[in-house]
Amino acid sequence: MNPAPPPALPRHNGHQSPAIIPILPVTPSTSGFTFHTVTWQADGFGFDATTGEFFTASPTALLVMQSLSEKLNRQQILDRITATFEVARSTAERDLESFLAELAHLGLTSEH
């Protein structure tokens, strides 16, 4: 597995969130979905119609947020990550927990 640049959480006012999920990115299979108040496109761009802000996210972050918007549990999300990305389940689990904690810290989910 070749290391890839770490995926990122949405950019907010030009500042990137510090959360890192070191998983090889691939293109998500969705054309778009809504997570929290942001509508996300498969290319990683999101728009919050309530604030007028634009965001970017990595394919991995998109997969996790889409899974959360579909009400999948942690095990189902891990299954989806390991089926989509070339990553050990233990690594995916650690990174998912970190990402969920960051989303909770940002007030984007009540999980964790």
Buried (B, 14 or more C-beta within 10 A) or exposed (E): EEEBEBBBBBBBEEEEBEBBBBBBBEEBEBEBBBBBEBBBBBBBBBBBEEEEBBBBBBBBBBBBBBBBBEEBEBEEBBBBBBEBBEBEEEBBBEBBBBBBBBBEEBEBBEEE
